[in-house]
């Protein structure tokens, strides 16, 4: 079982809704990530938080708003999404830098459908 | 050109077969290389890191050729449970950190 917990596992929302995805880890990792994955495609990086500060934003539209309230929690706030935003949203954590070990610990993902 | 390129497959092999996956990367400044495995509708998980000297973990052998910017994964004696998508992953230096770039994955189907 993964040590990164994501909720909800499934979410269906309309284009005018506001919802949030949540992620929690208790491995003491100080880097946390949001990835988006479409069917039969690799994960695409969206945001990276390092020591609770946003360090990478991959030019993600503002309708996606990340938040890192503390070192264990990562949220992704969703507002005015489009149907093409439907995807699996994966949260991951690691030791900062990722370079030496490369091990990202992924959650099971939140499968989002935008109607 | 994609930063990390893989043959998408699928590779359809019988149990017991040996299968090899290849991957090329474009950024010569990359320092760390990995193979991740992703089962259908599951999250990716680290399979193994790839070192210049080559490394082996049971039935799995990974090789790196920095001059050719080429990474490989060899699976011997394939098992049904090896069926999955194998993602080649390369780290990309940023200003003060790194990020991981995922290849599009190679799908493996092992049949009885």
Backbone of each chain as ProteinMPNN parsed JSONL, in Angstrom:
{"seq_chain_A": "XXXXXXXXXXXXXXXXXXXXXXXXXXXXXXXXXXXXXXXXXXXXXXXXXXXXXXXXXXXXXXXXXXXXXXXXXXXXXXXXXXXXXXXXXXXXXXXXXXXXXXXXXXXXXXXXXXX", "coords_chain_A": {"N_chain_A": [[0.834, -1.19, 0.0], [0.463, 2.264, -0.766], [2.242, 4.988, 0.768], [1.435, 7.496, 0.504], [-1.384, 9.322, 0.655], [-4.312, 9.966, -1.096], [-7.227, 11.921, -1.529], [-10.386, 12.902, -2.95], [-10.824, 9.509, -4.255], [-12.213, 9.336, -6.589], [-13.757, 11.857, -8.558], [-16.37, 13.776, -9.748], [-17.221, 16.607, -11.496], [-18.879, 19.683, -12.347], [-18.402, 22.29, -14.802], [-18.65, 24.696, -13.517], [-18.197, 24.275, -10.918], [-16.467, 24.34, -7.698], [-13.871, 22.579, -6.352], [-11.684, 20.481, -4.337], [-8.633, 18.662, -4.347], [-6.948, 16.404, -2.222], [-3.904, 15.594, -0.501], [-1.757, 13.592, 1.453], [1.121, 12.87, 3.345], [3.27, 11.006, 5.517], [5.971, 10.568, 5.684], [8.004, 12.221, 6.233], [8.969, 13.596, 4.094], [10.134, 16.44, 2.304], [9.54, 17.483, -0.108], [6.935, 17.875, -2.392], [4.571, 16.953, -4.907], [2.444, 17.64, -7.716], [1.096, 15.77, -10.31], [-0.293, 15.329, -13.574], [-2.082, 12.889, -15.351], [-3.041, 11.627, -18.375], [-4.986, 9.159, -20.156], [-3.055, 6.43, -21.295], [-0.779, 7.961, -21.476], [2.296, 9.48, -20.259], [2.961, 10.529, -16.819], [2.561, 14.031, -16.268], [4.327, 16.746, -15.077], [3.014, 19.153, -12.845], [3.13, 20.923, -10.55], [5.652, 21.723, -8.09], [6.456, 21.55, -4.713], [8.823, 22.613, -2.405], [10.06, 22.293, 0.742], [7.691, 23.458, 1.671], [7.35, 25.598, 0.001], [6.409, 26.929, -3.151], [8.154, 25.724, -5.822], [8.327, 24.964, -8.466], [6.274, 25.693, -11.172], [4.65, 24.479, -13.776], [3.73, 26.216, -15.857], [0.956, 26.046, -15.5], [-2.557, 26.372, -16.012], [-4.473, 28.962, -14.362], [-6.801, 28.04, -13.262], [-6.225, 25.843, -11.829], [-5.096, 25.602, -8.61], [-2.539, 25.324, -6.411], [-1.788, 24.343, -3.011], [0.108, 24.3, -0.045], [-0.286, 23.538, 3.002], [1.186, 22.565, 5.19], [4.111, 20.566, 5.988], [3.22, 18.016, 5.529], [0.951, 17.985, 4.028], [-0.771, 18.51, 0.948], [-2.636, 20.348, -1.274], [-4.891, 20.627, -4.072], [-6.625, 23.001, -5.566], [-9.56, 23.372, -7.429], [-11.187, 25.061, -10.025], [-13.653, 26.208, -12.218], [-13.108, 24.344, -14.278], [-12.323, 22.629, -17.385], [-13.714, 20.234, -19.716], [-11.528, 18.906, -20.914], [-9.718, 18.787, -18.891], [-10.158, 16.529, -17.522], [-8.743, 13.748, -16.013], [-6.242, 11.608, -14.471], [-5.087, 12.615, -11.402], [-2.116, 12.782, -9.853], [-0.459, 12.693, -6.796], [2.736, 13.14, -5.349], [5.619, 12.435, -3.312], [8.903, 13.215, -2.049], [12.347, 13.124, -1.002], [13.856, 16.346, -0.895], [15.025, 17.689, -3.999], [15.393, 15.322, -5.49], [17.301, 14.429, -7.258], [19.524, 12.616, -6.424], [18.396, 10.013, -5.664], [16.06, 9.67, -7.027], [13.645, 8.632, -6.304], [10.322, 8.875, -6.344], [7.463, 8.867, -4.379], [4.391, 7.854, -5.078], [0.909, 8.677, -4.688], [-2.258, 6.903, -4.971], [-3.78, 8.299, -6.684], [-6.239, 10.686, -7.876], [-9.105, 10.351, -9.639], [-10.395, 12.399, -11.97], [-13.317, 13.685, -13.401], [-14.644, 15.968, -15.586], [-17.598, 17.488, -16.344]], "CA_chain_A": [[0.0, 0.0, 0.0], [1.221, 3.489, -0.853], [2.259, 5.791, 1.988], [0.9, 8.801, 0.141], [-2.839, 9.135, 0.634], [-5.036, 10.988, -1.832], [-8.684, 11.917, -1.5], [-11.103, 11.643, -3.099], [-10.3, 8.636, -5.298], [-12.951, 9.7, -7.797], [-14.465, 13.131, -8.436], [-17.067, 14.253, -10.932], [-17.604, 17.983, -11.236], [-19.284, 20.501, -13.473], [-17.435, 23.336, -15.15], [-18.776, 25.868, -12.645], [-17.957, 23.863, -9.523], [-15.174, 24.481, -7.036], [-13.563, 21.392, -5.563], [-10.274, 20.363, -3.975], [-8.002, 17.357, -4.173], [-6.082, 16.454, -1.047], [-2.812, 14.624, -0.47], [-1.104, 13.582, 2.758], [2.202, 11.887, 3.536], [3.906, 11.104, 6.833], [7.302, 9.975, 5.57], [9.001, 13.255, 6.499], [9.479, 14.173, 2.853], [9.941, 17.879, 2.252], [9.169, 17.87, -1.469], [5.661, 17.273, -2.805], [4.357, 17.198, -6.335], [1.224, 17.272, -8.432], [1.222, 15.346, -11.697], [-1.529, 15.02, -14.295], [-1.859, 11.798, -16.284], [-4.133, 11.234, -19.269], [-4.924, 7.739, -20.515], [-1.993, 5.974, -22.18], [0.27, 8.986, -21.536], [3.064, 9.499, -19.019], [2.627, 11.636, -15.912], [3.104, 15.355, -16.611], [4.496, 17.55, -13.877], [2.259, 20.41, -12.76], [3.681, 21.792, -9.504], [6.545, 21.151, -7.093], [6.692, 22.299, -3.485], [10.001, 22.194, -1.672], [10.007, 22.962, 2.053], [6.42, 24.172, 1.726], [7.319, 26.738, -0.918], [6.249, 26.541, -4.544], [9.432, 25.882, -6.508], [8.125, 24.792, -9.905], [4.924, 25.742, -11.742], [4.874, 24.19, -15.184], [2.803, 27.025, -16.675], [-0.37, 25.446, -15.355], [-3.616, 27.398, -15.989], [-4.811, 29.425, -13.014], [-7.959, 27.316, -12.728], [-5.63, 24.914, -10.877], [-4.408, 26.395, -7.598], [-1.993, 24.445, -5.384], [-1.594, 24.897, -1.671], [0.835, 23.381, 0.828], [-0.488, 24.116, 4.335], [2.313, 22.175, 6.045], [5.028, 19.647, 5.3], [2.589, 16.723, 5.279], [-0.282, 18.138, 3.262], [-0.74, 19.222, -0.327], [-3.966, 20.445, -1.863], [-5.026, 21.206, -5.407], [-7.951, 23.605, -5.658], [-10.034, 23.32, -8.804], [-12.289, 26.008, -10.258], [-13.938, 26.515, -13.628], [-12.347, 23.427, -15.128], [-12.83, 22.275, -18.697], [-13.762, 18.77, -19.902], [-10.201, 18.361, -21.242], [-8.949, 18.628, -17.65], [-10.435, 15.191, -16.981], [-7.49, 12.991, -16.0], [-5.821, 11.108, -13.167], [-4.181, 13.565, -10.769], [-1.239, 12.037, -8.957], [0.383, 13.4, -5.837], [3.942, 12.382, -5.025], [6.524, 13.093, -2.383], [10.277, 12.721, -2.091], [13.311, 14.015, -0.38], [14.071, 17.464, -1.805], [16.081, 17.577, -4.997], [15.073, 14.156, -6.33], [18.43, 14.028, -8.095], [20.325, 11.436, -6.059], [17.755, 8.695, -5.638], [15.007, 9.622, -8.037], [12.444, 7.903, -5.935], [9.09, 9.556, -6.005], [6.432, 7.999, -3.823], [3.113, 8.333, -5.611], [-0.376, 8.223, -4.208], [-3.001, 6.128, -5.964], [-4.37, 9.228, -7.638], [-7.65, 11.092, -7.857], [-9.572, 10.34, -11.033], [-11.298, 13.543, -12.113], [-14.125, 13.825, -14.612], [-15.286, 17.28, -15.679], [-18.716, 17.38, -17.278]], "C_chain_A": [[0.884, 1.261, 0.0], [1.156, 4.245, 0.465], [1.84, 7.214, 1.715], [-0.595, 8.608, -0.099], [-3.505, 10.289, -0.094], [-6.532, 10.81, -1.67], [-9.218, 13.08, -2.322], [-10.452, 10.766, -4.167], [-10.96, 8.947, -6.637], [-13.695, 10.999, -7.543], [-15.083, 13.464, -9.783], [-17.527, 15.667, -10.624], [-18.025, 18.688, -12.518], [-18.296, 21.635, -13.682], [-17.542, 24.564, -14.243], [-18.464, 25.539, -11.181], [-16.589, 24.302, -9.034], [-14.98, 23.253, -6.167], [-12.084, 21.398, -5.224], [-9.853, 18.907, -3.926], [-7.02, 17.482, -3.019], [-5.073, 15.313, -1.085], [-2.121, 14.737, 0.875], [-0.01, 12.525, 2.772], [2.839, 12.12, 4.897], [5.256, 10.41, 6.807], [8.391, 11.0, 5.856], [9.602, 13.858, 5.249], [9.179, 15.66, 2.811], [9.718, 18.387, 0.843], [7.887, 17.132, -1.841], [5.281, 17.794, -4.175], [2.915, 16.919, -6.72], [1.582, 16.94, -9.874], [-0.177, 15.133, -12.261], [-1.217, 13.901, -15.29], [-3.124, 11.497, -17.063], [-3.91, 9.773, -19.669], [-3.829, 7.475, -21.549], [-0.898, 7.017, -22.403], [1.076, 8.938, -20.247], [2.587, 10.609, -18.091], [3.302, 12.928, -16.368], [3.162, 16.197, -15.346], [3.669, 18.837, -13.97], [2.959, 21.374, -11.797], [4.649, 21.0, -8.633], [6.614, 22.106, -5.911], [7.925, 21.72, -2.812], [10.046, 22.998, -0.377], [8.827, 23.94, 2.117], [6.357, 25.418, 0.842], [7.21, 26.232, -2.359], [7.556, 26.784, -5.287], [9.313, 25.712, -8.019], [6.628, 24.869, -10.207], [5.125, 25.592, -13.241], [3.851, 24.894, -16.071], [1.397, 26.437, -16.686], [-1.423, 26.555, -15.328], [-4.059, 27.719, -14.568], [-6.064, 28.767, -12.454], [-7.511, 26.162, -11.814], [-4.806, 25.734, -9.884], [-3.866, 25.481, -6.511], [-1.846, 25.169, -4.055], [-0.862, 23.863, -0.836], [0.752, 23.928, 2.249], [0.621, 23.766, 5.328], [3.097, 21.078, 5.332], [4.389, 18.309, 4.962], [1.431, 16.797, 4.299], [-0.051, 18.923, 1.978], [-2.145, 19.2, -0.896], [-3.879, 20.959, -3.293], [-6.459, 21.687, -5.532], [-8.321, 23.759, -7.138], [-11.215, 24.261, -8.984], [-12.422, 26.287, -11.743], [-13.131, 25.646, -14.571], [-13.08, 23.164, -16.444], [-12.881, 20.75, -18.829], [-12.389, 18.17, -20.216], [-9.285, 18.25, -20.03], [-9.219, 17.285, -16.988], [-9.18, 14.337, -17.118], [-7.325, 12.367, -14.625], [-4.816, 12.109, -12.605], [-3.414, 12.822, -9.676], [-0.462, 12.991, -8.067], [1.599, 12.524, -5.574], [4.755, 13.155, -3.998], [7.906, 12.476, -2.522], [11.124, 13.568, -1.157], [13.585, 15.151, -1.358], [15.206, 17.2, -2.786], [15.853, 16.444, -5.958], [16.303, 13.632, -7.052], [19.09, 12.727, -7.683], [19.588, 10.112, -6.194], [16.653, 8.57, -6.676], [13.738, 8.962, -7.593], [11.348, 8.863, -5.528], [8.124, 8.525, -5.466], [5.093, 8.587, -4.245], [1.948, 7.846, -4.767], [-1.099, 7.484, -5.32], [-3.736, 7.015, -6.961], [-5.826, 9.55, -7.346], [-8.093, 11.169, -9.315], [-10.672, 11.377, -11.181], [-12.017, 13.494, -13.452], [-14.831, 15.172, -14.564], [-16.37, 17.208, -16.753], [-19.019, 18.724, -17.921]], "O_chain_A": [[1.912, 1.313, 0.675], [0.164, 4.169, 1.191], [1.886, 8.057, 2.611], [-1.005, 7.823, -0.955], [-3.292, 11.453, 0.247], [-7.042, 9.69, -1.673], [-8.582, 14.132, -2.391], [-9.602, 11.249, -4.915], [-10.332, 8.831, -7.689], [-14.205, 11.223, -6.446], [-14.416, 13.438, -10.818], [-18.158, 15.9, -9.594], [-17.59, 18.34, -13.616], [-17.453, 21.9, -12.825], [-16.626, 25.385, -14.205], [-18.47, 26.42, -10.321], [-15.684, 24.593, -9.816], [-15.832, 22.929, -5.339], [-11.319, 22.207, -5.749], [-10.619, 18.035, -3.516], [-6.354, 18.504, -2.85], [-5.336, 14.234, -1.614], [-1.919, 15.838, 1.386], [-0.197, 11.417, 2.27], [2.941, 13.251, 5.374], [5.647, 9.75, 7.77], [9.576, 10.69, 5.737], [10.619, 14.549, 5.313], [8.107, 16.097, 3.229], [9.706, 19.597, 0.616], [7.768, 15.925, -1.634], [5.619, 18.916, -4.553], [2.251, 16.07, -6.125], [2.262, 17.701, -10.562], [-1.115, 14.804, -11.536], [-0.207, 13.955, -15.991], [-4.155, 11.153, -16.485], [-2.812, 9.232, -19.54], [-3.697, 8.196, -22.538], [-0.176, 6.963, -23.398], [0.599, 8.412, -19.242], [1.889, 11.526, -18.523], [4.456, 12.925, -16.796], [2.168, 16.341, -14.635], [3.626, 19.506, -15.002], [3.33, 22.487, -12.17], [4.505, 19.791, -8.452], [6.804, 23.31, -6.079], [8.059, 20.506, -2.664], [10.069, 24.228, -0.398], [8.961, 25.082, 2.556], [5.411, 26.2, 0.933], [7.836, 25.239, -2.732], [8.018, 27.922, -5.374], [10.12, 26.263, -8.768], [5.82, 24.192, -9.571], [5.696, 26.465, -13.894], [3.199, 24.276, -16.912], [0.744, 26.344, -17.725], [-1.208, 27.581, -14.684], [-4.025, 26.862, -13.685], [-6.357, 28.927, -11.27], [-8.331, 25.575, -11.108], [-3.914, 26.481, -10.287], [-4.649, 24.909, -5.753], [-1.789, 26.396, -3.977], [-1.175, 22.674, -0.909], [1.618, 24.699, 2.665], [0.957, 24.567, 6.2], [2.776, 20.71, 4.202], [4.954, 17.539, 4.186], [0.98, 15.768, 3.794], [0.746, 19.86, 1.927], [-2.769, 18.143, -0.986], [-2.922, 21.634, -3.672], [-7.392, 20.887, -5.597], [-7.524, 24.204, -7.964], [-12.144, 24.253, -8.177], [-11.441, 26.565, -12.433], [-12.544, 26.132, -15.537], [-14.272, 23.436, -16.588], [-12.159, 20.049, -18.12], [-12.113, 17.037, -19.823], [-8.196, 17.683, -20.125], [-8.575, 16.941, -15.997], [-8.62, 14.217, -18.207], [-8.149, 12.564, -13.732], [-3.813, 12.417, -13.248], [-3.991, 12.312, -8.717], [0.116, 13.972, -8.535], [1.495, 11.297, -5.577], [4.599, 14.366, -3.839], [8.064, 11.37, -3.038], [10.679, 14.575, -0.608], [13.547, 14.922, -2.567], [16.21, 16.574, -2.449], [16.105, 16.599, -7.153], [16.326, 12.459, -7.426], [19.209, 11.815, -8.502], [20.119, 9.176, -6.791], [16.356, 7.472, -7.145], [12.836, 8.745, -8.402], [11.434, 9.559, -4.516], [7.982, 7.439, -6.027], [4.715, 9.679, -3.82], [1.985, 6.753, -4.203], [-0.632, 7.435, -6.458], [-4.253, 6.531, -7.968], [-6.536, 8.802, -6.674], [-7.548, 11.931, -10.113], [-11.745, 11.25, -10.591], [-11.401, 13.288, -14.498], [-15.537, 15.474, -13.602], [-16.095, 16.907, -17.915], [-19.934, 18.825, -18.739]]}, "seq_chain_B": "XXXXXXXXXXXXXXXXXXXXXXXXXXXXXXXXXXXXXXXXXXXXXXXXXXXXXXXXXXXXXXXXXXXXXXXXXXXXXXXXXXXXXXXXXXXXXXXXXXXXXXXXXXXXXXXX", "coords_chain_B": {"N_chain_B": [[12.012, 17.207, -30.849], [11.39, 14.719, -28.426], [12.079, 14.892, -24.918], [12.588, 12.544, -23.534], [12.572, 9.461, -24.985], [10.793, 6.549, -25.871], [10.126, 3.261, -27.151], [6.804, 2.593, -27.757], [5.638, 0.082, -27.778], [2.916, -2.345, -27.914], [4.929, -4.878, -26.286], [4.602, -8.186, -26.763], [5.024, -11.087, -25.226], [5.949, -14.558, -24.564], [5.67, -16.354, -21.441], [8.713, -16.701, -19.639], [10.33, -15.676, -21.571], [12.989, -13.478, -22.714], [13.185, -10.007, -22.627], [13.833, -6.774, -23.963], [13.997, -3.319, -23.324], [14.334, -0.077, -24.697], [15.607, 3.282, -24.389], [15.992, 6.707, -25.069], [17.551, 9.843, -24.307], [17.551, 13.444, -24.308], [18.878, 15.531, -22.996], [22.043, 16.275, -22.237], [23.03, 17.021, -19.81], [21.729, 15.658, -17.855], [21.782, 13.648, -14.929], [20.849, 11.525, -13.462], [19.092, 8.439, -13.693], [16.29, 6.333, -14.308], [14.129, 3.49, -14.033], [10.707, 3.171, -13.941], [7.767, 1.409, -12.972], [4.463, 0.955, -14.058], [1.403, -0.291, -13.277], [-1.774, -1.201, -14.741], [-4.084, 1.359, -14.313], [-2.988, 2.091, -11.934], [-0.638, 3.68, -9.634], [2.621, 4.994, -10.631], [5.636, 3.217, -9.821], [8.92, 3.083, -8.441], [11.168, 1.057, -10.114], [13.911, 0.466, -10.605], [17.071, 2.149, -10.19], [19.431, 3.482, -12.556], [22.736, 2.912, -13.283], [26.003, 4.019, -14.372], [27.761, 1.912, -14.505], [26.167, -0.176, -14.941], [23.556, -2.181, -13.616], [22.06, -4.761, -11.654], [19.117, -6.448, -10.646], [17.958, -9.13, -9.471], [15.988, -10.611, -11.863], [16.137, -8.461, -13.485], [17.989, -6.163, -15.421], [19.718, -3.175, -15.773], [21.096, -0.766, -17.977], [23.32, 1.915, -18.822], [24.338, 4.204, -21.255], [26.194, 6.82, -21.508], [27.483, 8.282, -23.497], [26.028, 7.776, -25.803], [23.631, 8.55, -24.89], [21.624, 6.818, -23.93], [19.507, 4.37, -22.541], [18.817, 1.21, -21.114], [16.646, -1.588, -20.375], [16.588, -4.847, -19.297], [14.706, -7.731, -19.104], [14.71, -10.856, -17.783], [13.536, -14.263, -18.107], [10.647, -13.878, -18.146], [7.704, -13.163, -16.262], [4.159, -13.661, -15.743], [3.291, -11.676, -14.067], [4.911, -9.57, -14.681], [3.723, -8.048, -16.569], [2.97, -4.865, -17.528], [3.34, -1.26, -17.733], [6.388, 0.181, -18.601], [8.279, 2.796, -17.555], [10.644, 5.042, -18.638], [12.769, 7.216, -16.958], [14.204, 10.365, -16.473], [16.37, 12.642, -14.87], [16.198, 16.188, -14.883], [18.234, 18.915, -14.799], [17.39, 21.873, -13.079], [17.192, 25.394, -12.247], [17.908, 25.513, -9.454], [17.35, 23.049, -8.645], [16.051, 19.794, -9.43], [14.035, 18.188, -11.914], [11.937, 15.392, -12.654], [11.713, 13.777, -15.737], [9.407, 12.007, -17.544], [9.374, 9.289, -19.773], [7.195, 8.16, -22.448], [6.503, 5.589, -21.981], [6.713, 1.997, -22.19], [4.771, -0.658, -23.1], [4.309, -3.839, -21.725], [3.249, -7.104, -22.344], [2.878, -10.178, -20.982], [2.32, -13.406, -21.895], [0.648, -16.536, -21.128]], "CA_chain_B": [[12.405, 15.911, -30.293], [10.975, 14.556, -27.036], [13.204, 14.839, -23.991], [12.82, 11.136, -23.246], [11.829, 8.702, -26.002], [10.725, 5.094, -25.717], [9.257, 2.501, -28.047], [5.574, 2.393, -26.976], [5.179, -1.295, -27.778], [3.233, -3.275, -26.816], [5.734, -6.072, -26.459], [3.787, -9.325, -26.38], [6.009, -12.169, -25.151], [5.515, -15.687, -23.74], [6.357, -16.544, -20.16], [10.055, -17.253, -19.764], [11.108, -14.965, -22.595], [13.801, -12.324, -22.357], [12.722, -8.845, -23.386], [14.667, -5.593, -23.719], [13.413, -2.021, -23.631], [15.321, 0.972, -24.924], [15.177, 4.639, -24.098], [17.016, 7.731, -25.337], [17.246, 11.13, -23.686], [18.15, 14.511, -25.116], [19.637, 16.495, -22.209], [23.311, 15.668, -21.834], [23.333, 17.4, -18.425], [21.03, 14.769, -16.921], [22.732, 12.894, -14.118], [20.25, 10.356, -12.824], [18.238, 7.736, -14.645], [15.501, 5.371, -13.55], [12.985, 2.794, -14.62], [9.521, 3.034, -13.108], [6.762, 0.48, -13.485], [3.092, 1.364, -13.762], [0.348, -1.255, -13.603], [-2.976, -0.572, -15.283], [-4.922, 2.113, -13.386], [-2.293, 2.232, -10.657], [0.379, 4.715, -9.659], [3.967, 4.531, -10.974], [6.521, 2.878, -8.701], [10.301, 2.929, -8.849], [11.643, -0.316, -10.319], [15.346, 0.492, -10.296], [17.904, 3.228, -10.703], [20.341, 3.02, -13.603], [24.066, 3.459, -13.045], [26.897, 3.909, -15.535], [28.416, 0.608, -14.517], [25.152, -1.203, -15.126], [23.166, -2.792, -12.358], [21.177, -5.916, -11.793], [18.295, -6.75, -9.485], [17.247, -10.358, -9.814], [15.809, -10.853, -13.298], [16.162, -7.163, -14.167], [19.298, -5.541, -15.605], [19.638, -1.856, -16.393], [22.363, -0.277, -18.508], [23.346, 3.313, -19.233], [25.423, 4.604, -22.136], [26.119, 8.294, -21.488], [27.954, 8.832, -24.778], [24.925, 7.675, -26.761], [22.416, 9.036, -24.204], [20.787, 5.639, -24.147], [19.27, 3.573, -21.342], [18.102, -0.02, -21.459], [16.164, -2.473, -19.307], [16.469, -6.229, -19.756], [13.957, -8.604, -18.187], [14.91, -12.279, -18.121], [12.57, -15.215, -17.554], [9.45, -13.063, -17.91], [6.568, -13.725, -15.527], [2.881, -13.01, -16.05], [3.179, -10.486, -13.213], [5.719, -8.48, -15.235], [2.881, -7.27, -17.484], [2.827, -3.501, -17.0], [4.01, -0.258, -18.563], [7.687, 0.519, -18.04], [8.54, 4.208, -17.834], [12.027, 5.514, -18.53], [12.683, 8.512, -16.282], [15.503, 11.045, -16.471], [16.254, 13.91, -14.146], [16.586, 17.363, -15.668], [18.664, 19.992, -13.902], [16.738, 23.178, -13.168], [18.063, 26.432, -11.687], [18.465, 25.123, -8.155], [16.808, 21.738, -8.286], [15.884, 18.9, -10.57], [12.717, 17.59, -12.041], [11.972, 14.126, -13.373], [11.01, 13.744, -17.018], [8.953, 10.653, -17.818], [9.093, 8.856, -21.128], [5.791, 7.815, -22.66], [6.279, 4.24, -21.48], [6.663, 0.821, -23.065], [3.828, -1.613, -22.519], [4.703, -5.249, -21.818], [2.226, -8.118, -22.072], [3.448, -11.511, -20.901], [1.209, -14.355, -22.047], [0.976, -17.886, -20.616]], "C_chain_B": [[11.979, 15.843, -28.823], [12.205, 14.447, -26.162], [13.572, 13.405, -23.636], [11.951, 10.326, -24.208], [11.931, 7.202, -25.738], [9.877, 4.508, -26.827], [7.982, 2.178, -27.271], [5.129, 0.939, -26.879], [3.759, -1.384, -28.322], [4.174, -4.396, -27.246], [4.897, -7.221, -25.912], [4.694, -10.553, -26.402], [5.459, -13.325, -24.329], [6.265, -15.694, -22.412], [7.725, -17.156, -20.405], [10.924, -16.537, -20.769], [11.978, -13.891, -21.961], [13.369, -11.158, -23.24], [13.569, -7.638, -22.994], [13.932, -4.33, -24.156], [14.522, -0.994, -23.768], [14.728, 2.332, -24.681], [16.321, 5.576, -24.478], [16.58, 9.041, -24.704], [18.058, 12.217, -24.376], [19.06, 15.452, -24.323], [20.923, 15.869, -21.681], [23.705, 16.031, -20.401], [22.621, 16.526, -17.408], [22.031, 13.869, -16.209], [22.16, 11.597, -13.554], [19.169, 9.777, -13.723], [17.545, 6.588, -13.922], [14.535, 4.651, -14.465], [11.896, 2.717, -13.555], [8.591, 2.027, -13.779], [5.397, 1.023, -13.098], [2.124, 0.284, -14.219], [-0.903, -0.499, -14.026], [-3.792, 0.078, -14.167], [-4.318, 2.19, -11.98], [-1.255, 3.344, -10.772], [1.731, 4.143, -10.093], [4.761, 4.222, -9.702], [7.929, 2.667, -9.223], [10.659, 1.454, -8.962], [13.128, -0.391, -9.974], [15.996, 1.745, -10.849], [18.864, 2.63, -11.723], [21.678, 3.701, -13.407], [24.963, 3.197, -14.247], [27.518, 2.526, -15.648], [27.444, -0.519, -14.819], [24.786, -1.796, -13.776], [22.069, -3.821, -12.584], [20.396, -6.091, -10.496], [17.462, -7.964, -9.839], [17.189, -10.556, -11.322], [15.952, -9.571, -14.13], [17.593, -6.612, -14.224], [19.124, -4.217, -16.327], [21.03, -1.417, -16.833], [22.221, 1.176, -18.927], [24.544, 3.534, -20.137], [25.353, 6.122, -22.271], [26.515, 8.886, -22.833], [26.826, 8.838, -25.806], [23.619, 8.195, -26.186], [21.31, 8.007, -24.354], [20.717, 4.824, -22.861], [18.521, 2.313, -21.77], [17.657, -0.741, -20.195], [15.966, -3.851, -19.912], [15.722, -7.015, -18.685], [14.148, -10.039, -18.665], [13.808, -13.114, -17.495], [11.26, -14.51, -17.182], [8.362, -13.852, -17.182], [5.293, -12.989, -15.949], [2.769, -11.687, -15.293], [4.059, -9.331, -13.685], [4.912, -7.605, -16.192], [2.565, -5.915, -16.856], [3.388, -2.545, -18.053], [5.29, 0.167, -17.859], [8.079, 1.918, -18.513], [10.019, 4.513, -17.616], [11.975, 6.94, -17.981], [14.082, 9.095, -16.142], [15.365, 12.327, -15.681], [16.822, 15.039, -14.995], [17.005, 18.456, -14.711], [17.874, 21.265, -14.165], [17.684, 24.194, -12.514], [18.728, 25.98, -10.391], [17.921, 23.778, -7.708], [16.764, 20.871, -9.546], [14.409, 18.626, -10.744], [12.861, 16.317, -12.853], [11.135, 14.225, -14.632], [10.681, 12.286, -17.316], [8.859, 10.433, -19.323], [7.65, 8.399, -21.223], [5.48, 6.378, -22.27], [6.272, 3.188, -22.566], [5.782, -0.211, -22.383], [4.309, -3.038, -22.775], [3.519, -6.136, -21.465], [2.92, -9.466, -22.083], [2.299, -12.508, -20.919], [1.639, -15.74, -21.559], [1.544, -18.765, -21.721]], "O_chain_B": [[12.182, 16.794, -28.069], [13.25, 13.968, -26.603], [14.749, 13.092, -23.457], [10.731, 10.493, -24.238], [12.997, 6.671, -25.428], [9.009, 5.185, -27.379], [8.061, 1.545, -26.218], [4.335, 0.591, -26.005], [3.402, -0.546, -29.15], [4.203, -4.8, -28.408], [4.529, -7.226, -24.737], [5.09, -11.012, -27.474], [4.592, -13.115, -23.48], [7.345, -15.118, -22.283], [7.885, -18.02, -21.267], [12.133, -16.764, -20.818], [11.741, -13.454, -20.834], [13.208, -11.309, -24.451], [13.97, -7.498, -21.839], [13.324, -4.288, -25.225], [15.52, -1.035, -23.048], [13.514, 2.525, -24.754], [17.487, 5.267, -24.233], [15.386, 9.315, -24.58], [19.113, 11.952, -24.952], [19.924, 16.106, -24.907], [20.888, 15.03, -20.78], [24.613, 15.42, -19.836], [22.883, 16.641, -16.211], [22.997, 13.393, -16.805], [22.907, 10.68, -13.21], [18.441, 10.495, -14.409], [18.124, 5.951, -13.041], [14.174, 5.145, -15.533], [12.124, 2.265, -12.433], [8.633, 1.828, -14.994], [5.188, 1.486, -11.977], [2.038, -0.02, -15.409], [-1.072, 0.68, -13.716], [-4.148, -0.58, -13.189], [-5.026, 2.332, -10.983], [-1.018, 3.882, -11.854], [1.969, 2.945, -9.944], [4.59, 4.862, -8.664], [8.118, 2.136, -10.317], [10.474, 0.691, -8.014], [13.546, -1.209, -9.154], [15.54, 2.324, -11.836], [19.081, 1.419, -11.748], [21.753, 4.929, -13.369], [24.722, 2.282, -15.034], [27.768, 2.031, -16.748], [27.843, -1.677, -14.938], [25.634, -1.896, -12.89], [21.289, -3.764, -13.534], [20.927, -5.91, -9.4], [16.392, -7.845, -10.435], [18.225, -10.656, -11.98], [15.889, -9.621, -15.359], [18.309, -6.595, -13.223], [18.466, -4.144, -17.365], [22.018, -1.668, -16.143], [21.146, 1.617, -19.335], [25.65, 3.098, -19.819], [24.557, 6.648, -23.048], [25.941, 9.886, -23.262], [26.686, 9.783, -26.582], [22.614, 8.277, -26.892], [20.217, 8.297, -24.839], [21.722, 4.615, -22.182], [17.693, 2.353, -22.68], [18.202, -0.54, -19.109], [15.265, -4.008, -20.912], [16.07, -6.964, -17.505], [13.799, -10.389, -19.793], [13.219, -12.731, -16.484], [10.83, -14.553, -16.029], [8.134, -15.032, -17.446], [5.338, -11.861, -16.44], [2.225, -10.708, -15.804], [3.967, -8.228, -13.147], [5.372, -6.533, -16.585], [1.965, -5.839, -15.784], [3.846, -2.964, -19.115], [5.28, 0.477, -16.667], [8.193, 2.179, -19.711], [10.566, 4.269, -16.541], [11.222, 7.774, -18.484], [15.021, 8.406, -15.743], [14.361, 13.029, -15.801], [17.797, 14.862, -15.726], [16.202, 18.886, -13.884], [17.706, 21.686, -15.31], [18.847, 23.882, -12.258], [19.948, 26.053, -10.246], [18.018, 23.414, -6.536], [17.365, 21.19, -10.573], [13.623, 18.812, -9.815], [13.792, 16.178, -13.645], [9.997, 14.694, -14.604], [11.569, 11.433, -17.337], [8.336, 11.273, -20.056], [6.962, 8.265, -20.211], [4.313, 5.988, -22.232], [5.88, 3.443, -23.704], [6.018, -0.589, -21.236], [4.67, -3.394, -23.897], [2.871, -5.954, -20.435], [3.495, -9.855, -23.1], [1.413, -12.463, -20.066], [2.822, -16.078, -21.57], [1.875, -19.926, -21.478]]}, "name": "protein", "num_of_chains": 2, "seq": "XXXXXXXXXXXXXXXXXXXXXXXXXXXXXXXXXXXXXXXXXXXXXXXXXXXXXXXXXXXXXXXXXXXXXXXXXXXXXXXXXXXXXXXXXXXXXXXXXXXXXXXXXXXXXXXXXXXXXXXXXXXXXXXXXXXXXXXXXXXXXXXXXXXXXXXXXXXXXXXXXXXXXXXXXXXXXXXXXXXXXXXXXXXXXXXXXXXXXXXXXXXXXXXXXXXXXXXXXXXXXXXXXXX"}
